[in-house]
Amino acid sequence: MRAATYHGPGDIRIEERPRPEIEAPTDAIVRVTHTAVCGSDLWFYRGESDREVGSRVGHEPMGIVEEVGDDVRSVEPGDRVLAPFRISCGSCEFCRKGLYTSCVNGDSWGDANGGGQGEYVRSTHADGTLVRVPDRHADDEDTLRALLPLTDVMGTGHHAAVSAGVDAGSTCVVVGDGAVGLCAVLAARRLGAERIIAAGHHEDRLAVAEEFGATETVAARGDEAIERVQELTYGGANHVVECVGATSSMNAAISMARPGGTVGYVGVPHGVDGLDLYGMFGDNITLSGGIAPVRAYAEELMADVLGGTLDPSPIFTETVDLNGVPEGYRMMDEREAIKVLVKP
């Protein structure tokens, strides 16, 4: 099979690698029909996080089940499935609590499991991981494009909004205009927020935020963005969503929160230090969130997509085949695309 592999900063290649096989009775093999390049992939692409040279990359697969182990009960060959970015068993202490990303039997999609940006993946713990798409929607391309973000960014944006305590009639500020931030706008709207203020740096992305339900946008950086949000919210919002993961964005989110408010954070914290803990302490700001257990939200979000009330597919501004994955990374790195959809 062919798969995208990492060979150093800025160097993604498509190479022949061994196709994964059933190794345990709980395994399933999925032929990948749709996947994506994630903003978190850019950390190793830019050399800002470590990754083994030659390793397979990608973690957002959707496709058709080809083979299952003897103990798999939830899916069978021919089923259309989507898969969260993290493999989970579904039965351990943390999975039972809905904290699937802390699964004691957790696994990734890389290397021996095929790599999410490749032609095939093996899902260990298929019953706890794979989400079956109803047959009547299994071949509807528009629906599949809308479902693919549930593998990561839509579930992550939803986790951020839930962690921030967004509810009906509330005011919410979303910090970050990447795919996760835009999905957080959708999530805040879905949860009933009356005002959604999207803060970012790119006018084209903020236009998508407005399409997704943002009532106001702030195109500014640093103190200017903080001052503008505080002005719009008369001293800060009770619910702030942080979707970047940098020190500056975290401190901005804290400063945008009203005393007694909550910051829901899902931005991968690369190089985050010097957080304004004193500011949080003085204003009783709650910080809640972390890596999103997207499996916990998959069924409820899928129901809304299939019902026509949720559509995150506009985040895909470019589509490539497997050979186009290296170009997809470049486009996202250079901000020419919000998120790249890959159809192997």
N, C-alpha and C positions, 0 to 999 in steps of 0.2 A: 504494500500500500504506500501511498504518498502522504507525507505529513510535513507541516511547517516546523522548522528547527532553528534553534538559536545558536549563532556562532560569534557572538560578541556584539558590542554596541553598534546599532545601525545595520546589523547583518542578520537578516532572516532568510533562510533558504528553504526550498521545497525539495525534499529528498525521499528516496525509497527507504522504508523502514519495515521491520517485521509487523505483519498484521496481528493484532491481539487475538487470543484464543480463549475459550472457556477453560478456566483453571480450577474453579470451585463450583459446587452446585448452586450457589447463590448468584453467579455471574450472568450477565447478558452481553451479547455483542450487538452494537448498533451501527448501522451504516449512516454516516453523517450526511444530511442533505442541506442543512443550514447551520451556520455558526457565525462567529463575529470576532472582531478585534476589540479588545477592552482597553479602556483608559489605563487600567492597572498594568496592562502589558507594556505600557510605555516606560514604566520605571526601569525594567531591565533593558529595554530597547535603548534607552538613553544612558545606560551604564550607571544608573542611580541606585540599583539594587543588584545583588549577586545572583547569578544563575549559571548552572553548569553548561559549558560549551557542548553543543551537540544535542542538548535536551529538546524534547518536543514541547510545543507551546499550545496555548488555547484552553479555554475552560467553559465554553458556552454552547454545548452541542445539542442539536435537535435532529432527529432522523427516524429511520425505520429499524425496528428490531429484526435481526437476522437469525439469532440463535439464543437459546436460554439454557441455563443449567437445570438440573432435575428438580431443584427445590424452589424455583421461581414460580410464583403464583399470580402476580399482578399484571404481567404482560406476557405476550406470546409473539412468535414470529409473524411479521406483517403489520404489527401495531405501530402507529405513529407515536413517538414519545419526545418530550423535552426533558432536559436534565439540568438541575441546579449546578452552580459552579463548583460545588463540593459534594463528594459522595458521602452518604450517611447510611447507617444500618437501619434506622427507623425504630429500634427496639431498646437501645441502651437508656440509661438514666437521663441523659441530656436530650436525646431525640424525643423521649416521652414528654419532656418539658417544652418541646418546640425549639430547642437550642441545637439545631442540627449541625451547625458549624463547629460544635464542641464534641461531636460524636467520638466515642472512645475507639470506634472501629473506622473512623473517617479515612478517606483516601482522596487522591487528586486524579485528574484526567491525564496527567503527563506520562511520558516515558512508556513503561510497559503497558499502560492502559490506553495508549494510542495517541494521546494529544488531542485536545479539543479542536484544533485547526488541522484536521487530517481527514482521511476517508473513512476510518473506522475507529470506534472506541469500545473499550470494555468497561461496563459498569459493574464493579464489585458491589454486592448488596443491592441488586437491581430492585428488589421489592421496596426497599427503603428510600430509593433515590429517584427512579424514573417516574415521570408523570405522563400518563396516557392521554392522548388527545382523542376525543370522540371521533368515531369513524366518519361521521357526516361532515366534519371539518378537516379531515386528515389530508386532503389534497387541494384545499382552497388557499392559493398562494397569498392573498391579502391577509387572511386570518393567520397564516403561519408567520408572516412578517410581524404581525402584531403580537404573536405569542412568544417569539424568540427572545425579546427582552426580559421575559419572566425567568430566563435562566440566570440572570444576574441583575442588570441595571434597574429594571422596574421593581423587582423585589427589594433591591437595595434602597432605592428611593423611597419605597413604601416603609421600609424598616426605619429610615431616618425620620419620616413624618410621624410614625407611630411612637418612636422613642421620644420625640419632642412633645408628644401629647396633643398633637393637632386634633381638634374636634369641631363639631358643627358650630358655625358662627364665629370661629376664632380668627385671629390675625396671625399669619405665618410669614417669616422671612426665610427664603432659600438662598444660601450662599454657595455660588458655583453654577456655571452655565454649561457644564459638560453633560454627557448623557445621563448620569446619575442625578444631577441637579434638575435637569428638565423632567425626569421621571418623578422626582420628588414634588415638583409642581403639580403633575398629574395626580399624585397620591394625596397631596393636600386638598386638591379640589374634590377628589373622591371621598375624602373624610369629612367634607363639608365646610372647609375654611371659607370665611366670607371675604377676607382680604389675603392675597398672596403676593408678596413683594419679592421679585426675583432679582438678585444682585450678581452681576458678572461683568466681564470685560469686552464681550463681543456682541455688537448690535444684531448680527444675523441670528445668533443663538437666543438672544433675548426676545427676538421676534417669534421664535418657536415657543418660548416660554409663554408669551401672550396667547399664542394659538392653543397652548395646553391649559390655559386658565389663569395665568398671572394677571392680577388686576393692575399692578404697577411694576415698573422695572427701574433698576438703578444701574447705570453703566458708569462705574467709577471704581477707583482703587483706594485702599488704605483709609486714612482719616476722612477723606471726602465721602467715601461710601458709607462709613459709619455715621457721619453727621447727617447725611441725607436720609438714611433709614431711621435714625432717631427723630428727625424732624417729621417724617411721614407717620411714625407710630407714636408721636407725642411722648418720647422718652424710652422707647424700646418695645419689642414684641414679647408676648408671653411664650411664643413658640418660635425657635430658630433652628433651621436645619443646615448642617455643615456638610458639604459634599465635595470637598477638595482634599483636605488632609495635610495642609501646610501650616506652619506656625502662624503666619500672617492671617490665614483664613479662619483658623480656630480662634485666635484672639479677636478678630473682627466679629465673629459670631457671638462670642461672649459679650463684647461691647454692645452688640445690637439687642441683647436680651434685656427685658424689663426686670427690675428686682423681683425675685421670686420665680422667674421664668425658667424654662428648660431649653437646653441646646441638645438636639439629637444629632449625633455625629456618625458618619459612615465613611468619610474620606479616609483612604488608607494612609496612616500617619508616617510618612517618609520624612525624616529629618525634623520631626516636630520636637522642639524644646523651648523652654522659656514661656510656657503657658501662663496666662494671667490668673494664677490660682488665688492671689489676694483679691482680685476683682470679683472672682466667683464667690469667695468666702464673704466678702463685704456685702454683696447683694443677694446672697443665698441663691445663686444660680446653680441649677442641677445640670450635670453633664451625663447624658444617657445615650447608649448606642453601642457601636462596635461592628464587627464583621457580620453581615446580614445573614440570618438563617432563612434564605429565600425559599427553601422547601416548605417552611411553615406557612407561607403565603400563597403558594402556587395554585391551589385549587380555587381559592376565593378570587384571586386576580384573573385566573383563566375563565371563571364563570362570567366575569364582567366583560372580558374580551369577546367571548363567544356570544354574549348578549348584546354586544354593540355599544356598550357604554364606556369602554376603555380601549384606547388605541395609541400605544407608544411608538408605533412604527415610523413616524416622521423623524425619529432620531437617526435612522439609517439614511444618510445622505449620499452614500456611495455603495455600490455593490460590485464585488469582484468574484472571480473563480479562484480555485486553489492556487493557481500560478500567480494570481494577482495579490496574494497575501503580503509579500514584501512591500509592494506599492501601497497596500492598504495601511501598513504601519507608517510608511512615510507620510501619507496624506493626513493621518491622525496626528502624527508628531508635529507636522507643520501647520496644524489647524485648518487644513483644507477640507476636512470632513469631521462631523460630530462623532459619528460611529460608522464603521464599515461592516456591512453584511457580507458574509462569505458563503458561496454556494459551491461546495466541492464537486 
